[in-house]
Amino acid sequence: MLKQLWTARDMSVDEWTAAQAEWRNPANWRYGVYYAPRDPHVWVRKQRVEFGWTLNMAHRLAWLLAAAMLAAPIAIILLRHAIG
């Protein structure tokens, strides 16, 4: 599963070109969220690349990462509240 984070290293030139075409396709960007089932990348550059990276929400691992990123601060807040 973690190997999927590093798909770019294992991609052929044709696969890389296809993934780039998916990223450039405006139909894969919905309300600023990247959703491209045919792109194997979990992390991709945002449409405006100067703003950083985003998750490919069509990828199962992206949902796990998003949940973890939300759960961590919530757990800290709840723990802080429980301690006093």
C-alpha positions as CSV (number, residue, x, y, z in Angstrom):
1,M,0.0,0.0,0.0
2,L,2.8,2.5,0.8
3,K,4.4,1.6,-2.5
4,Q,1.6,3.4,-4.1
5,L,3.0,6.7,-2.7
6,W,6.0,6.3,-4.9
7,T,4.4,5.3,-8.2
8,A,6.3,7.9,-10.2
9,R,9.5,6.0,-9.7
10,D,8.0,2.9,-11.2
11,M,6.2,4.5,-14.1
12,S,7.2,4.2,-17.8
13,V,7.4,7.3,-19.9
14,D,4.0,6.5,-21.5
15,E,2.4,6.0,-18.0
16,W,3.9,9.3,-16.8
17,T,2.6,11.1,-19.9
18,A,-0.9,9.7,-19.4
19,A,-0.9,10.8,-15.7
20,Q,0.1,14.3,-16.8
21,A,-2.7,14.3,-19.3
22,E,-5.1,13.4,-16.5
23,W,-3.8,16.2,-14.4
24,R,-4.2,18.7,-17.2
25,N,-7.8,17.6,-17.9
26,P,-10.2,20.2,-16.4
27,A,-12.9,17.5,-16.0
28,N,-10.7,15.9,-13.2
29,W,-10.9,19.1,-11.1
30,R,-14.2,19.5,-9.3
31,Y,-14.5,22.6,-7.2
32,G,-10.8,22.7,-6.8
33,V,-10.6,19.0,-5.7
34,Y,-8.6,16.6,-7.9
35,Y,-10.5,13.4,-8.7
36,A,-8.8,11.3,-11.4
37,P,-9.4,7.5,-11.2
38,R,-6.9,6.8,-14.0
39,D,-4.1,8.8,-12.3
40,P,-2.1,6.4,-10.0
41,H,-0.6,9.3,-8.0
42,V,-1.9,10.0,-4.4
43,W,-0.3,13.4,-4.2
44,V,-0.4,15.8,-7.1
45,R,0.4,19.5,-7.6
46,K,-2.6,21.8,-7.3
47,Q,-4.0,23.5,-10.4
48,R,-2.1,26.6,-9.4
49,V,1.2,24.9,-8.7
50,E,2.5,27.8,-6.5
51,F,-0.1,26.8,-3.9
52,G,1.4,23.4,-3.3
53,W,0.1,19.9,-3.4
54,T,-3.3,18.1,-3.0
55,L,-4.7,14.6,-2.8
56,N,-6.1,12.6,-5.7
57,M,-9.5,11.9,-4.0
58,A,-10.1,9.0,-6.5
59,H,-7.3,7.1,-4.8
60,R,-8.3,5.0,-1.7
61,L,-5.1,5.9,0.1
62,A,-6.0,9.6,-0.2
63,W,-9.1,9.1,1.9
64,L,-7.0,7.4,4.6
65,L,-4.5,10.2,4.6
66,A,-7.3,12.8,4.7
67,A,-8.9,11.1,7.6
68,A,-5.5,10.9,9.4
69,M,-4.9,14.6,8.8
70,L,-8.3,15.4,10.3
71,A,-8.1,12.9,13.2
72,A,-4.8,14.2,14.6
73,P,-5.9,17.7,15.5
74,I,-9.3,16.5,16.7
75,A,-7.6,14.0,19.0
76,I,-5.3,16.7,20.3
77,I,-8.3,19.0,21.0
78,L,-10.3,16.2,22.7
79,L,-7.3,15.1,24.8
80,R,-6.6,18.7,25.9
81,H,-10.2,19.1,26.8
82,A,-10.2,15.8,28.8
83,I,-7.1,16.8,30.7
84,G,-8.5,20.1,31.7
